[in-house]
């Protein structure tokens, strides 16, 4: 894989992996836990599959860029984004657990 393709995989897909992960918890609280908008269920049915598809494609492309040889700056940055995603998933799970416990 050449440098330009790896650059496209990283710069195009890293935001596609990070932003849905960051949007999951606020969307859940805003649309499911305490619905504050009219037709929140309809919005939740639309938004959550979009978040899941965007996260899957972003993570798939990011993982492809982080395991390619030779090791370079883009490989290190892709791996760093994967670590950030692990942190986001951890705090999202903890906070969702706390929300469910509060119910």
ZIWOWO-V411889 format. One line per field, one symbol per residue. ss: DSSP state (H for helix, E for strand, C for the rest). psi: psi as a letter, one per 30 degrees, with the letter a starting at -180 (. if undefined). burial: 1 if it has 9 or more other C-alpha atoms within 8 Angstrom, else 0. A space follows every 10 residues. Layout:
BEGIN
ss: ???
psi: ???
burial: ???
END
This chain:
BEGIN
ss: CCHHHHHHHH HHHHHHHHHH HHHHHHHHHH HHHCCCCCCH HHHHHHHHHH HHHHHHHHHH HHHHHHCCCC CCHHHHHHHH HHHHHHHHHH HHHHHHHHHH HHC
psi: kleeeeeeee fffeefeeee effeeeeeee feeikglkhe eeeeeeeeee eeeeeeeeee eeeeffgkll kaeeeeeeee eeeeeeeeee eeeeeeeeee ef.
burial: 0000011111 0111111101 1111101111 1100100001 0011000100 1101111110 1111110100 0001111110 1100100110 0100010000 000
END
